Amino acid sequence: MGYSNYTTSNSTKPFDRHQMAAIITAPVIITNLALVILICSKQNLRTTSNAIICSSCLACMTLAILLITNAIISNYESQLESKLLLCILNNATELASSAIITFHITMISVERFFSVIYPFKYQRFATYRNTCLLILSLWSIPVVIIYLPVIIISLSVNGHCKNWSNILALRIIFYYILFPIVFFLPPVMTFIAYSAIMYKVFAITKQIWSQWSCNSNHRKASKYQLMMAHRKALFQMLLLLSIYSLSFFPFFTFYTIYIHSQEQLITTATYISYLIAVAYILFHPLLSILFTAPIKEELRLKCKELFNVKCFQFGEKIDRTPISTIIDDGFKSAGYDYDHDMRIVKVSHSHSSNQLILP
């Protein structure tokens, strides 16, 4: 989420982005830390999917701490001469930290896809060792492909990490290749994963319904009815994409314009959209709770235990289940009766993505 602080004669900073970002991200540490403690304190929540969510919360906290540190350092920027500190606190570090978060968001959707479509294979590969390797790669890949090349090239060319954006080749790679990948990878992969889930479920549901309708007096369900029978996945995909798009795409658009035209109006719009993008990490724990039934239920019990009342109704339970269970629920919600013996796939809940793998 970082970008260079260009200064021109016709454009001035509307406000100190570091200070404003620090104010927005201060509550992030509390909310994400609370979710991490909740997941780690409950043995039934120590699953592969929740381990990725927990790691993503730590990534949000890391970015929040980085932004707060930048806000403090910005007050002494003119007096700062430490080469090491300049190499640690710069825009490459900010973008690498943002990439760690977006990579986690992408992996949450991919993990959801495999746990629903391939529950048996998922159970076999979702081990403690593989989960640790996966999380380690989510943290290391952005550092290797974003942060290290910028720092190494800047030190070899300039001898320091300041004003590395003046290196033309590095600027092109950073702003026109790495920057779009970081922001567009999560929505693209989320759309592909959820579309594949809905297509697979729709195809199997249609096949089962066709076989059953041949032996009954019920008319065949329309494509719209079959799709609406499994509208939860559609709603979840649309909500995730909408929140992500509204948070990041305005900043990406205005910043792309800002690189070429630094008019005052564009500069102000870029700074404001930057704060909106930073605010996304505030909503990340809430989205994790909303679409993870075990965490949502555990939080509800915690609130009930704390206040001795039912403090919140988080809505209808949304759980990730194998295809056969999704199809069954879809028929029931559509109001159809059918013979359980006609299912094509029968998968037990014991093979769901909530299998305990962490000690």
Contacts in CASP RR format, 6 or more apart in sequence:
PFRMAT RR
TARGET T0000
AUTHOR 0000-0000-0000
METHOD contacts of the structure
MODEL  1
MGYSNYTTSNSTKPFDRHQMAAIITAPVIITNLALVILICSKQNLRTTSN
AIICSSCLACMTLAILLITNAIISNYESQLESKLLLCILNNATELASSAI
ITFHITMISVERFFSVIYPFKYQRFATYRNTCLLILSLWSIPVVIIYLPV
IIISLSVNGHCKNWSNILALRIIFYYILFPIVFFLPPVMTFIAYSAIMYK
VFAITKQIWSQWSCNSNHRKASKYQLMMAHRKALFQMLLLLSIYSLSFFP
FFTFYTIYIHSQEQLITTATYISYLIAVAYILFHPLLSILFTAPIKEELR
LKCKELFNVKCFQFGEKIDRTPISTIIDDGFKSAGYDYDHDMRIVKVSHS
HSSNQLILP
1 63 0 8 1.000
1 94 0 8 1.000
1 95 0 8 1.000
1 98 0 8 1.000
1 251 0 8 1.000
1 274 0 8 1.000
1 277 0 8 1.000
1 278 0 8 1.000
2 91 0 8 1.000
2 94 0 8 1.000
2 95 0 8 1.000
2 98 0 8 1.000
2 274 0 8 1.000
3 91 0 8 1.000
3 255 0 8 1.000
3 258 0 8 1.000
3 270 0 8 1.000
3 274 0 8 1.000
4 91 0 8 1.000
4 165 0 8 1.000
5 13 0 8 1.000
6 262 0 8 1.000
8 262 0 8 1.000
10 262 0 8 1.000
10 263 0 8 1.000
10 264 0 8 1.000
11 262 0 8 1.000
11 263 0 8 1.000
11 264 0 8 1.000
11 266 0 8 1.000
11 267 0 8 1.000
12 264 0 8 1.000
12 267 0 8 1.000
13 267 0 8 1.000
13 271 0 8 1.000
14 267 0 8 1.000
14 268 0 8 1.000
14 271 0 8 1.000
14 272 0 8 1.000
15 271 0 8 1.000
16 71 0 8 1.000
16 74 0 8 1.000
17 271 0 8 1.000
17 274 0 8 1.000
17 275 0 8 1.000
18 67 0 8 1.000
18 70 0 8 1.000
18 71 0 8 1.000
18 74 0 8 1.000
19 71 0 8 1.000
19 74 0 8 1.000
20 275 0 8 1.000
21 67 0 8 1.000
21 70 0 8 1.000
21 71 0 8 1.000
21 274 0 8 1.000
21 275 0 8 1.000
21 278 0 8 1.000
22 67 0 8 1.000
22 68 0 8 1.000
22 70 0 8 1.000
22 71 0 8 1.000
22 72 0 8 1.000
24 275 0 8 1.000
24 278 0 8 1.000
24 279 0 8 1.000
24 282 0 8 1.000
25 63 0 8 1.000
25 64 0 8 1.000
25 67 0 8 1.000
25 68 0 8 1.000
25 278 0 8 1.000
25 281 0 8 1.000
25 282 0 8 1.000
26 64 0 8 1.000
26 68 0 8 1.000
27 282 0 8 1.000
28 60 0 8 1.000
28 61 0 8 1.000
28 63 0 8 1.000
28 64 0 8 1.000
28 281 0 8 1.000
28 282 0 8 1.000
29 61 0 8 1.000
29 64 0 8 1.000
29 65 0 8 1.000
31 282 0 8 1.000
31 285 0 8 1.000
31 286 0 8 1.000
32 57 0 8 1.000
32 58 0 8 1.000
32 60 0 8 1.000
32 61 0 8 1.000
32 64 0 8 1.000
32 281 0 8 1.000
32 284 0 8 1.000
32 285 0 8 1.000
33 57 0 8 1.000
33 61 0 8 1.000
34 285 0 8 1.000
35 53 0 8 1.000
35 54 0 8 1.000
35 57 0 8 1.000
35 285 0 8 1.000
35 288 0 8 1.000
35 289 0 8 1.000
35 295 0 8 1.000
36 54 0 8 1.000
36 57 0 8 1.000
36 58 0 8 1.000
38 45 0 8 1.000
38 295 0 8 1.000
38 298 0 8 1.000
38 299 0 8 1.000
38 302 0 8 1.000
39 45 0 8 1.000
39 46 0 8 1.000
39 50 0 8 1.000
39 51 0 8 1.000
39 53 0 8 1.000
39 54 0 8 1.000
39 295 0 8 1.000
40 46 0 8 1.000
40 54 0 8 1.000
42 298 0 8 1.000
43 356 0 8 1.000
44 294 0 8 1.000
44 298 0 8 1.000
44 354 0 8 1.000
44 356 0 8 1.000
45 294 0 8 1.000
45 295 0 8 1.000
45 298 0 8 1.000
46 356 0 8 1.000
46 357 0 8 1.000
46 358 0 8 1.000
46 359 0 8 1.000
47 294 0 8 1.000
47 353 0 8 1.000
47 354 0 8 1.000
47 355 0 8 1.000
47 356 0 8 1.000
47 357 0 8 1.000
47 358 0 8 1.000
48 111 0 8 1.000
48 115 0 8 1.000
48 126 0 8 1.000
48 131 0 8 1.000
48 353 0 8 1.000
48 355 0 8 1.000
48 357 0 8 1.000
48 358 0 8 1.000
49 108 0 8 1.000
49 111 0 8 1.000
49 112 0 8 1.000
49 115 0 8 1.000
49 292 0 8 1.000
49 320 0 8 1.000
49 353 0 8 1.000
49 354 0 8 1.000
50 292 0 8 1.000
50 294 0 8 1.000
50 295 0 8 1.000
51 131 0 8 1.000
51 135 0 8 1.000
51 357 0 8 1.000
51 358 0 8 1.000
52 104 0 8 1.000
52 107 0 8 1.000
52 108 0 8 1.000
52 111 0 8 1.000
52 131 0 8 1.000
52 134 0 8 1.000
52 135 0 8 1.000
52 138 0 8 1.000
53 108 0 8 1.000
53 288 0 8 1.000
53 292 0 8 1.000
53 295 0 8 1.000
55 104 0 8 1.000
55 135 0 8 1.000
55 138 0 8 1.000
55 139 0 8 1.000
56 101 0 8 1.000
56 104 0 8 1.000
56 105 0 8 1.000
56 108 0 8 1.000
56 284 0 8 1.000
56 288 0 8 1.000
57 284 0 8 1.000
57 285 0 8 1.000
57 288 0 8 1.000
59 97 0 8 1.000
59 100 0 8 1.000
59 101 0 8 1.000
59 104 0 8 1.000
59 139 0 8 1.000
60 101 0 8 1.000
60 281 0 8 1.000
60 284 0 8 1.000
60 285 0 8 1.000
62 97 0 8 1.000
62 100 0 8 1.000
63 94 0 8 1.000
63 97 0 8 1.000
63 98 0 8 1.000
63 100 0 8 1.000
63 101 0 8 1.000
63 281 0 8 1.000
64 281 0 8 1.000
66 89 0 8 1.000
66 93 0 8 1.000
66 94 0 8 1.000
66 97 0 8 1.000
67 94 0 8 1.000
67 278 0 8 1.000
69 89 0 8 1.000
70 89 0 8 1.000
70 94 0 8 1.000
73 80 0 8 1.000
73 85 0 8 1.000
73 89 0 8 1.000
80 86 0 8 1.000
83 160 0 8 1.000
83 161 0 8 1.000
86 160 0 8 1.000
86 161 0 8 1.000
86 162 0 8 1.000
87 151 0 8 1.000
87 154 0 8 1.000
87 155 0 8 1.000
87 160 0 8 1.000
87 161 0 8 1.000
90 150 0 8 1.000
90 161 0 8 1.000
90 162 0 8 1.000
90 164 0 8 1.000
91 165 0 8 1.000
92 146 0 8 1.000
92 147 0 8 1.000
92 150 0 8 1.000
92 151 0 8 1.000
92 164 0 8 1.000
92 174 0 8 1.000
93 147 0 8 1.000
95 146 0 8 1.000
95 174 0 8 1.000
95 178 0 8 1.000
95 179 0 8 1.000
95 182 0 8 1.000
96 142 0 8 1.000
96 143 0 8 1.000
96 146 0 8 1.000
96 147 0 8 1.000
97 142 0 8 1.000
98 182 0 8 1.000
99 142 0 8 1.000
99 146 0 8 1.000
99 178 0 8 1.000
99 182 0 8 1.000
100 138 0 8 1.000
100 139 0 8 1.000
100 142 0 8 1.000
100 143 0 8 1.000
101 281 0 8 1.000
101 284 0 8 1.000
102 182 0 8 1.000
102 183 0 8 1.000
102 185 0 8 1.000
102 186 0 8 1.000
103 138 0 8 1.000
103 141 0 8 1.000
103 142 0 8 1.000
103 185 0 8 1.000
104 138 0 8 1.000
105 186 0 8 1.000
105 190 0 8 1.000
105 244 0 8 1.000
105 284 0 8 1.000
106 185 0 8 1.000
106 186 0 8 1.000
106 189 0 8 1.000
106 190 0 8 1.000
107 134 0 8 1.000
107 138 0 8 1.000
109 186 0 8 1.000
109 189 0 8 1.000
109 190 0 8 1.000
109 193 0 8 1.000
109 194 0 8 1.000
109 240 0 8 1.000
110 189 0 8 1.000
110 193 0 8 1.000
111 353 0 8 1.000
112 193 0 8 1.000
112 197 0 8 1.000
112 320 0 8 1.000
112 353 0 8 1.000
113 193 0 8 1.000
113 194 0 8 1.000
113 196 0 8 1.000
113 197 0 8 1.000
114 121 0 8 1.000
114 122 0 8 1.000
115 122 0 8 1.000
115 126 0 8 1.000
115 320 0 8 1.000
115 352 0 8 1.000
115 353 0 8 1.000
116 197 0 8 1.000
116 320 0 8 1.000
116 321 0 8 1.000
116 322 0 8 1.000
116 323 0 8 1.000
116 326 0 8 1.000
116 353 0 8 1.000
117 196 0 8 1.000
117 197 0 8 1.000
117 200 0 8 1.000
117 323 0 8 1.000
119 322 0 8 1.000
119 347 0 8 1.000
119 351 0 8 1.000
119 352 0 8 1.000
119 353 0 8 1.000
120 347 0 8 1.000
120 351 0 8 1.000
122 351 0 8 1.000
122 353 0 8 1.000
123 351 0 8 1.000
123 355 0 8 1.000
126 353 0 8 1.000
126 355 0 8 1.000
126 357 0 8 1.000
127 357 0 8 1.000
128 357 0 8 1.000
128 358 0 8 1.000
128 359 0 8 1.000
131 357 0 8 1.000
131 358 0 8 1.000
142 182 0 8 1.000
145 178 0 8 1.000
146 174 0 8 1.000
146 178 0 8 1.000
146 182 0 8 1.000
149 170 0 8 1.000
149 173 0 8 1.000
150 164 0 8 1.000
150 170 0 8 1.000
150 174 0 8 1.000
151 161 0 8 1.000
151 164 0 8 1.000
153 164 0 8 1.000
153 167 0 8 1.000
153 169 0 8 1.000
153 170 0 8 1.000
154 160 0 8 1.000
154 161 0 8 1.000
154 164 0 8 1.000
154 167 0 8 1.000
154 170 0 8 1.000
155 161 0 8 1.000
157 167 0 8 1.000
158 164 0 8 1.000
158 166 0 8 1.000
158 167 0 8 1.000
164 170 0 8 1.000
165 171 0 8 1.000
165 174 0 8 1.000
165 175 0 8 1.000
175 259 0 8 1.000
179 252 0 8 1.000
180 252 0 8 1.000
183 248 0 8 1.000
183 249 0 8 1.000
183 252 0 8 1.000
186 244 0 8 1.000
187 241 0 8 1.000
187 244 0 8 1.000
187 245 0 8 1.000
190 237 0 8 1.000
190 240 0 8 1.000
190 241 0 8 1.000
190 244 0 8 1.000
191 237 0 8 1.000
191 241 0 8 1.000
194 233 0 8 1.000
194 234 0 8 1.000
194 236 0 8 1.000
194 237 0 8 1.000
195 237 0 8 1.000
197 233 0 8 1.000
198 227 0 8 1.000
198 230 0 8 1.000
198 233 0 8 1.000
198 234 0 8 1.000
198 237 0 8 1.000
200 323 0 8 1.000
201 230 0 8 1.000
201 233 0 8 1.000
201 323 0 8 1.000
201 326 0 8 1.000
201 327 0 8 1.000
202 226 0 8 1.000
202 227 0 8 1.000
202 230 0 8 1.000
204 323 0 8 1.000
204 327 0 8 1.000
204 344 0 8 1.000
204 345 0 8 1.000
205 226 0 8 1.000
205 229 0 8 1.000
205 230 0 8 1.000
205 327 0 8 1.000
205 330 0 8 1.000
205 331 0 8 1.000
206 223 0 8 1.000
206 226 0 8 1.000
207 344 0 8 1.000
208 327 0 8 1.000
208 338 0 8 1.000
208 342 0 8 1.000
208 343 0 8 1.000
208 344 0 8 1.000
209 220 0 8 1.000
209 221 0 8 1.000
209 226 0 8 1.000
209 331 0 8 1.000
209 336 0 8 1.000
210 220 0 8 1.000
211 342 0 8 1.000
212 218 0 8 1.000
212 338 0 8 1.000
212 339 0 8 1.000
212 342 0 8 1.000
213 219 0 8 1.000
213 220 0 8 1.000
218 336 0 8 1.000
221 229 0 8 1.000
221 334 0 8 1.000
221 336 0 8 1.000
225 334 0 8 1.000
226 334 0 8 1.000
227 234 0 8 1.000
228 334 0 8 1.000
229 330 0 8 1.000
229 331 0 8 1.000
229 333 0 8 1.000
229 334 0 8 1.000
230 326 0 8 1.000
230 327 0 8 1.000
230 329 0 8 1.000
230 330 0 8 1.000
232 318 0 8 1.000
233 326 0 8 1.000
236 291 0 8 1.000
236 318 0 8 1.000
240 287 0 8 1.000
240 291 0 8 1.000
243 280 0 8 1.000
243 283 0 8 1.000
243 287 0 8 1.000
244 280 0 8 1.000
246 276 0 8 1.000
247 276 0 8 1.000
247 277 0 8 1.000
247 279 0 8 1.000
247 280 0 8 1.000
247 283 0 8 1.000
248 277 0 8 1.000
248 280 0 8 1.000
250 269 0 8 1.000
250 273 0 8 1.000
250 276 0 8 1.000
250 277 0 8 1.000
251 270 0 8 1.000
251 273 0 8 1.000
251 274 0 8 1.000
251 276 0 8 1.000
251 277 0 8 1.000
253 273 0 8 1.000
254 266 0 8 1.000
254 269 0 8 1.000
254 270 0 8 1.000
254 273 0 8 1.000
255 270 0 8 1.000
255 273 0 8 1.000
255 274 0 8 1.000
257 266 0 8 1.000
257 270 0 8 1.000
258 266 0 8 1.000
258 267 0 8 1.000
258 270 0 8 1.000
288 295 0 8 1.000
289 295 0 8 1.000
289 296 0 8 1.000
289 299 0 8 1.000
289 314 0 8 1.000
290 296 0 8 1.000
290 314 0 8 1.000
290 318 0 8 1.000
291 318 0 8 1.000
293 317 0 8 1.000
293 318 0 8 1.000
293 319 0 8 1.000
293 320 0 8 1.000
294 319 0 8 1.000
294 354 0 8 1.000
296 314 0 8 1.000
296 317 0 8 1.000
296 318 0 8 1.000
297 317 0 8 1.000
299 312 0 8 1.000
299 314 0 8 1.000
300 310 0 8 1.000
300 311 0 8 1.000
300 312 0 8 1.000
300 314 0 8 1.000
303 310 0 8 1.000
303 311 0 8 1.000
303 312 0 8 1.000
304 310 0 8 1.000
304 311 0 8 1.000
319 352 0 8 1.000
320 352 0 8 1.000
320 353 0 8 1.000
320 354 0 8 1.000
321 329 0 8 1.000
321 349 0 8 1.000
321 352 0 8 1.000
322 345 0 8 1.000
322 347 0 8 1.000
322 349 0 8 1.000
322 351 0 8 1.000
322 352 0 8 1.000
323 345 0 8 1.000
323 347 0 8 1.000
324 343 0 8 1.000
324 344 0 8 1.000
324 345 0 8 1.000
324 346 0 8 1.000
324 347 0 8 1.000
325 347 0 8 1.000
325 349 0 8 1.000
327 343 0 8 1.000
328 340 0 8 1.000
328 343 0 8 1.000
331 338 0 8 1.000
END
